[in-house]
Amino acid sequence: MAATNDLPHTMHAVEISEPGGPEVLKPTEAATPTPKPGEALIKVAAAGVNRPDCMQRAGAYPPPPDASPLPGLEVAGEVAALGEGVRGLAVGDKVTALTPGGGYAEYCTAPAGHCLPIPAGYDMVQAAALPENFFTVWYNVFMRATLTAGERFLVHGGSSGIGLTAIQLAKRFGASVYTTAGSEEKLAACREAGADRAINYKSEDWAAVLKTDTQGEGVDVILDMVGGDYIQKGIDALRRDGRYCFIAFLGGPKAEVNFGPVLRNRLCVMGSTLRPQTIAEKEAIALELKAHVWPLIEAGKVRPTIHKTFPLAQAADAHALMESSTHIGKIMLTV
């Protein structure tokens, strides 16, 4: 194992003391992880807070058997050590990485192929805000749902980190973009990110708005993190050969659905979560991001929105803010 000198045996971290609310996140001392073959050990400078972290804390989203039990799915920092067989990285490199867990800590391991260079001009907090959202959006919207220029795209939750990323990328790659959000401030953020039509789901019927705006034709691709009673409306809102992609079910995973339009309009209904994808599958996403998206980020054409940053020890406050749903964009931790 290649490493910097004098790595500490223990580190500061935040653990889930038991399943529950934000208050169960507790500062702790943990053993510094050792990178396995093919992995990098990262000295963490910043980490992102994501909905799956909240689900894991609540006991609803257990980590994979071989992953760290600590929460945290994205980090930025400096490579501190390398496991056997790693190529293309060196100790001291500055990287941002998608992790299988363990990001709420001073040190975290990640597969080397899931590490990407810090974009030019980015600080560590900005860089750590990239992996979870950009991997998720690129994989689902472009690799799986194959959104292309000239198509119509709808993303629910447009003011979230995922939503703002999806709006920007869809617009940059030539789609017409529709989104939903629940306040004028959030709608303004969606429009600033590039949404052609931002719909207040609290005061407007988004399905009716889409029908009117598209002359009854509907949209080509939907990215949905709500589910529940949105499912039937979404199926009905897709045009011929439309693609409906689920990435979460904040409104519930169950609904009574008429699948007739799926047959009549040759629709494709799909879904995925990022964490269970294989190392090789996530490495393939990273390679596409580096080729197609990192140049846009470095050119300032796509960027993350940072709502608020907390010290690592205040991770409980960060989770409370996320679950309030009052934020716009990303919530971050500094280490």
Secondary structure, 3 states (H helix, E strand, C coil): CEECCCCCCEEEEEEECCCCCHHHEEEEEEECCCCCCCEEEEEEEEEEECHHHHHHHHCCCCCCCCCCCCCCCEEEEEEEEECCCCCCCCCCCEEEEECCCCCCECEEEEEHHHEEECCCCCCHHHHHCCHHHHHHHHHHHHHHCCCCCCCEEEECCCCEHHHHHHHHHHHHCCCEEEEEECCHHHHHHHHHHCCCEEEECCCCCHHHHHHHHCCCCCEEEEEECCCCCHHHHHHHCEEEEEEEEECCCCCCCCCCCCCHHHHHCCCEEEECCCCCCCHHHHHHHHHHHHHHCHHHHHCCCCCCCEEEEEEHHHHHHHHHHHHHCCCCEEEEEEC
